[in-house]
Amino acid sequence: QVQLAESGGGSVQAGGSLRLSCAASGRTFSSVAMGWFRQAPGKEREFVAAVTWRGGSTDYDDSVKGRFTISRDNAKNTMYLQMNSLKPEDAAVYYCAAGIRYGIYIRNMNEYDYWGQGTQVTVSS
């Protein structure tokens, strides 16, 4: 089992920045990839960014590329999402997720095994 806990959400004006953290505990060595997803009211949960735990390869949705940066600190078992130049359309509940299966398609939320409770990000215009 892997337990995930997000933090760092909050309210910010458009153009501002936030840094989300996702602390993992439990069988963290089993994680192959970790990702961030978000869900706005009335919308489906969508992929934001992901990182492979060992190699550190990253992937981003086009909507956040160039503004968001995903990173991980293996020693601290923590993943981060630095969000800059935030837009009102970035407002959502952000979830971190961990996948333990090799060959995971990191953009597919259904391939992740563990999820955090989510943290709210609000962006005012």
Secondary structure in CASP SS format (residue, H / E / C, confidence):
PFRMAT SS
TARGET T0000
AUTHOR 0000-0000-0000
METHOD secondary structure of the structure
MODEL  1
Q C 1.00
V E 1.00
Q E 1.00
L E 1.00
A E 1.00
E E 1.00
S E 1.00
G C 1.00
G C 1.00
G E 1.00
S E 1.00
V E 1.00
Q E 1.00
A C 1.00
G C 1.00
G C 1.00
S C 1.00
L E 1.00
R E 1.00
L E 1.00
S E 1.00
C E 1.00
A E 1.00
A E 1.00
S E 1.00
G E 1.00
R C 1.00
T H 1.00
F H 1.00
S H 1.00
S C 1.00
V C 1.00
A E 1.00
M E 1.00
G E 1.00
W E 1.00
F E 1.00
R E 1.00
Q E 1.00
A C 1.00
P C 1.00
G C 1.00
K C 1.00
E C 1.00
R C 1.00
E E 1.00
F E 1.00
V E 1.00
A E 1.00
A E 1.00
V E 1.00
T E 1.00
W C 1.00
R C 1.00
G C 1.00
G C 1.00
S C 1.00
T E 1.00
D E 1.00
Y E 1.00
D C 1.00
D C 1.00
S C 1.00
V C 1.00
K C 1.00
G C 1.00
R C 1.00
F E 1.00
T E 1.00
I E 1.00
S E 1.00
R E 1.00
D E 1.00
N H 1.00
A H 1.00
K H 1.00
N C 1.00
T E 1.00
M E 1.00
Y E 1.00
L E 1.00
Q E 1.00
M E 1.00
N C 1.00
S C 1.00
L C 1.00
K C 1.00
P H 1.00
E H 1.00
D H 1.00
A C 1.00
A E 1.00
V E 1.00
Y E 1.00
Y E 1.00
C E 1.00
A E 1.00
A E 1.00
G E 1.00
I C 1.00
R C 1.00
Y C 1.00
G C 1.00
I C 1.00
Y C 1.00
I C 1.00
R C 1.00
N C 1.00
M H 1.00
N H 1.00
E H 1.00
Y C 1.00
D C 1.00
Y E 1.00
W E 1.00
G C 1.00
Q C 1.00
G C 1.00
T E 1.00
Q E 1.00
V E 1.00
T E 1.00
V E 1.00
S E 1.00
S C 1.00
END
